[in-house]
């Protein structure tokens, strides 16, 4: 049976780069940096993984998603303070 490799790009905010990198390294997920966006503060990482490694990819995506949710919450809090 042939192993299926899936490729995906992750846009990783610099603030959580180390946490995402740890997940990729701990799970032996092949990855390479394919781009950067200094203005928005993220690095694009291409990952290649097998079906058995999907949970690790989901963990990395959750880290990124949680970061964005926290950013939105902080932005909302700042707007509320500005209105007072």
N, C-alpha and C positions, 0 to 999 in steps of 0.2 A: 504494500500500500504506500502511495506517495504522500509525503508530508506537504501540507499546504502552508505556504508562507504568505502572510498578509502584510501589506505595507500601509502605513498611515503617517500623516504628518501631524505633529503636535505643536501648537504655538504656546510655548512655555514662558510665562512671565518671569523676568529675572529674579524677582523676590522669592519664587518657589523653585528655582532651578536646581538647587542642591537636593531638595526633597525628591523631586521627580527623577533626578539622576540616580539617587540612591535606589529607588524602586527599579529602575532599568538595570542597574548594575547587579543588584541582589538577585534578579531573575534572569540574568544572562541574555537580555534582549539586545539584539543588534541595533545600533543607532548611529546616526551621523547628523551633524549640524548642517542644515542646508540653507539657512538664511538668518538674518537678524533684522530687527526693527528698533533702532535706537530711540526713535521718537516715542513709540508706544511702550518700549521697554520689554520686548520679548525676543526669544530665540526660537526659530523653527527647527524642530528635530524630526527627522524621518526615522521611524522605527519599523523593524521587521520582526514579526513574531509568529509563533505557531499557536494552534488552537489551545494548547495546554497553558499558554502564557497570557491568555486573554484577561484573566483576573488581575494580573499585574498592570496591564494597559488600562483597565478600568480604574485601578487604584491611582495611577498617574493622572488620568482624566479627572477623577474626583478631587485630587489635590488642586488641579488647575481650576475646576469649577468652584470649589470652596473659596479659592482666592478671589475669583471674580465676584462671587456673592458678597464676600466681606468688603470688597472695594465699593460695591454698590451701596451697602449699608452705611459705610463711612461717608460716602458722598451725600446720602440722604440726611445723615446726622448733621453734616456741615451746612446743608441747605436749611435745615430746621433752626440751627443756631443763627444763621444770617437773617432769618425772618424775625427773630426775637428782638 
